[in-house]
Amino acid sequence: MKAIVSFAAVFLLSACAVPTVYQDPKTGSTAQCTATTPGMFPIIAQGEINSCSSAYERMGWQRR
């Protein structure tokens, strides 16, 4: 039973890392920030997305 509850919690938390799309206002090009970490580590996955997002924001890209 403990294993089922743990699996359910991990599965539900994996949805926390939402990909983010950015657009270059000069060219109209788009890019998507996603995580490469497996879904069982949502905090790490969200950190990857945040790092990617920060890089695009520093370059002047806008979140869509």
mmCIF file of the C-alpha atoms, coordinates in Angstrom:
data_MODEL
# 
_entry.id   MODEL 
# 
loop_
_atom_site.group_PDB 
_atom_site.id 
_atom_site.type_symbol 
_atom_site.label_atom_id 
_atom_site.label_alt_id 
_atom_site.label_comp_id 
_atom_site.label_asym_id 
_atom_site.label_entity_id 
_atom_site.label_seq_id 
_atom_site.pdbx_PDB_ins_code 
_atom_site.Cartn_x 
_atom_site.Cartn_y 
_atom_site.Cartn_z 
_atom_site.occupancy 
_atom_site.B_iso_or_equiv 
_atom_site.pdbx_formal_charge 
_atom_site.auth_seq_id 
_atom_site.auth_comp_id 
_atom_site.auth_asym_id 
_atom_site.auth_atom_id 
_atom_site.pdbx_PDB_model_num 
ATOM 1  C CA . MET A 1 1  ? 0.000  0.000  0.000   1.00 0.00 ? 1  MET A CA 1 
ATOM 2  C CA . LYS A 1 2  ? 2.849  2.399  0.864   1.00 0.00 ? 2  LYS A CA 1 
ATOM 3  C CA . ALA A 1 3  ? 4.379  1.838  -2.555  1.00 0.00 ? 3  ALA A CA 1 
ATOM 4  C CA . ILE A 1 4  ? 1.119  2.694  -4.299  1.00 0.00 ? 4  ILE A CA 1 
ATOM 5  C CA . VAL A 1 5  ? 0.693  5.905  -2.324  1.00 0.00 ? 5  VAL A CA 1 
ATOM 6  C CA . SER A 1 6  ? 4.319  6.877  -2.999  1.00 0.00 ? 6  SER A CA 1 
ATOM 7  C CA . PHE A 1 7  ? 3.952  6.177  -6.711  1.00 0.00 ? 7  PHE A CA 1 
ATOM 8  C CA . ALA A 1 8  ? 0.750  8.219  -6.874  1.00 0.00 ? 8  ALA A CA 1 
ATOM 9  C CA . ALA A 1 9  ? 2.421  11.156 -5.117  1.00 0.00 ? 9  ALA A CA 1 
ATOM 10 C CA . VAL A 1 10 ? 5.392  11.071 -7.495  1.00 0.00 ? 10 VAL A CA 1 
ATOM 11 C CA . PHE A 1 11 ? 3.094  10.800 -10.503 1.00 0.00 ? 11 PHE A CA 1 
ATOM 12 C CA . LEU A 1 12 ? 1.017  13.798 -9.404  1.00 0.00 ? 12 LEU A CA 1 
ATOM 13 C CA . LEU A 1 13 ? 4.067  15.907 -8.613  1.00 0.00 ? 13 LEU A CA 1 
ATOM 14 C CA . SER A 1 14 ? 5.646  15.199 -11.983 1.00 0.00 ? 14 SER A CA 1 
ATOM 15 C CA . ALA A 1 15 ? 3.111  17.533 -13.583 1.00 0.00 ? 15 ALA A CA 1 
ATOM 16 C CA . CYS A 1 16 ? 4.644  20.493 -11.732 1.00 0.00 ? 16 CYS A CA 1 
ATOM 17 C CA . ALA A 1 17 ? 7.432  21.001 -14.268 1.00 0.00 ? 17 ALA A CA 1 
ATOM 18 C CA . VAL A 1 18 ? 5.599  22.768 -17.079 1.00 0.00 ? 18 VAL A CA 1 
ATOM 19 C CA . PRO A 1 19 ? 7.490  23.545 -20.315 1.00 0.00 ? 19 PRO A CA 1 
ATOM 20 C CA . THR A 1 20 ? 7.790  27.241 -21.172 1.00 0.00 ? 20 THR A CA 1 
ATOM 21 C CA . VAL A 1 21 ? 7.740  28.784 -24.659 1.00 0.00 ? 21 VAL A CA 1 
ATOM 22 C CA . TYR A 1 22 ? 9.669  31.945 -25.558 1.00 0.00 ? 22 TYR A CA 1 
ATOM 23 C CA . GLN A 1 23 ? 9.586  34.116 -28.678 1.00 0.00 ? 23 GLN A CA 1 
ATOM 24 C CA . ASP A 1 24 ? 12.245 36.427 -30.072 1.00 0.00 ? 24 ASP A CA 1 
ATOM 25 C CA . PRO A 1 25 ? 10.441 39.736 -30.680 1.00 0.00 ? 25 PRO A CA 1 
ATOM 26 C CA . LYS A 1 26 ? 12.887 40.642 -33.491 1.00 0.00 ? 26 LYS A CA 1 
ATOM 27 C CA . THR A 1 27 ? 12.667 37.506 -35.617 1.00 0.00 ? 27 THR A CA 1 
ATOM 28 C CA . GLY A 1 28 ? 9.536  35.750 -34.371 1.00 0.00 ? 28 GLY A CA 1 
ATOM 29 C CA . SER A 1 29 ? 11.545 32.574 -33.700 1.00 0.00 ? 29 SER A CA 1 
ATOM 30 C CA . THR A 1 30 ? 10.315 30.439 -30.829 1.00 0.00 ? 30 THR A CA 1 
ATOM 31 C CA . ALA A 1 31 ? 12.042 28.167 -28.336 1.00 0.00 ? 31 ALA A CA 1 
ATOM 32 C CA . GLN A 1 32 ? 10.732 25.846 -25.673 1.00 0.00 ? 32 GLN A CA 1 
ATOM 33 C CA . CYS A 1 33 ? 12.333 25.257 -22.294 1.00 0.00 ? 33 CYS A CA 1 
ATOM 34 C CA . THR A 1 34 ? 11.728 21.692 -21.119 1.00 0.00 ? 34 THR A CA 1 
ATOM 35 C CA . ALA A 1 35 ? 13.300 19.401 -18.553 1.00 0.00 ? 35 ALA A CA 1 
ATOM 36 C CA . THR A 1 36 ? 15.538 16.449 -19.316 1.00 0.00 ? 36 THR A CA 1 
ATOM 37 C CA . THR A 1 37 ? 15.172 15.038 -15.802 1.00 0.00 ? 37 THR A CA 1 
ATOM 38 C CA . PRO A 1 38 ? 12.750 12.119 -15.352 1.00 0.00 ? 38 PRO A CA 1 
ATOM 39 C CA . GLY A 1 39 ? 9.310  13.019 -13.990 1.00 0.00 ? 39 GLY A CA 1 
ATOM 40 C CA . MET A 1 40 ? 10.043 11.520 -10.588 1.00 0.00 ? 40 MET A CA 1 
ATOM 41 C CA . PHE A 1 41 ? 12.246 14.537 -9.753  1.00 0.00 ? 41 PHE A CA 1 
ATOM 42 C CA . PRO A 1 42 ? 9.925  17.525 -10.346 1.00 0.00 ? 42 PRO A CA 1 
ATOM 43 C CA . ILE A 1 43 ? 11.956 19.985 -8.273  1.00 0.00 ? 43 ILE A CA 1 
ATOM 44 C CA . ILE A 1 44 ? 15.088 19.325 -10.329 1.00 0.00 ? 44 ILE A CA 1 
ATOM 45 C CA . ALA A 1 45 ? 13.088 19.414 -13.552 1.00 0.00 ? 45 ALA A CA 1 
ATOM 46 C CA . GLN A 1 46 ? 11.582 22.787 -12.654 1.00 0.00 ? 46 GLN A CA 1 
ATOM 47 C CA . GLY A 1 47 ? 15.076 24.078 -11.860 1.00 0.00 ? 47 GLY A CA 1 
ATOM 48 C CA . GLU A 1 48 ? 16.203 23.122 -15.387 1.00 0.00 ? 48 GLU A CA 1 
ATOM 49 C CA . ILE A 1 49 ? 13.252 24.973 -16.889 1.00 0.00 ? 49 ILE A CA 1 
ATOM 50 C CA . ASN A 1 50 ? 13.897 28.024 -14.704 1.00 0.00 ? 50 ASN A CA 1 
ATOM 51 C CA . SER A 1 51 ? 17.551 28.110 -15.754 1.00 0.00 ? 51 SER A CA 1 
ATOM 52 C CA . CYS A 1 52 ? 16.626 27.894 -19.430 1.00 0.00 ? 52 CYS A CA 1 
ATOM 53 C CA . SER A 1 53 ? 13.936 30.553 -19.000 1.00 0.00 ? 53 SER A CA 1 
ATOM 54 C CA . SER A 1 54 ? 16.385 32.941 -17.333 1.00 0.00 ? 54 SER A CA 1 
ATOM 55 C CA . ALA A 1 55 ? 18.787 32.594 -20.265 1.00 0.00 ? 55 ALA A CA 1 
ATOM 56 C CA . TYR A 1 56 ? 16.109 33.476 -22.831 1.00 0.00 ? 56 TYR A CA 1 
ATOM 57 C CA . GLU A 1 57 ? 14.834 36.388 -20.735 1.00 0.00 ? 57 GLU A CA 1 
ATOM 58 C CA . ARG A 1 58 ? 18.376 37.819 -20.512 1.00 0.00 ? 58 ARG A CA 1 
ATOM 59 C CA . MET A 1 59 ? 18.521 37.720 -24.329 1.00 0.00 ? 59 MET A CA 1 
ATOM 60 C CA . GLY A 1 60 ? 15.288 39.720 -24.552 1.00 0.00 ? 60 GLY A CA 1 
ATOM 61 C CA . TRP A 1 61 ? 12.989 36.905 -25.590 1.00 0.00 ? 61 TRP A CA 1 
ATOM 62 C CA . GLN A 1 62 ? 9.367  37.136 -24.397 1.00 0.00 ? 62 GLN A CA 1 
ATOM 63 C CA . ARG A 1 63 ? 7.360  34.429 -22.724 1.00 0.00 ? 63 ARG A CA 1 
ATOM 64 C CA . ARG A 1 64 ? 4.335  33.296 -24.730 1.00 0.00 ? 64 ARG A CA 1 
# 
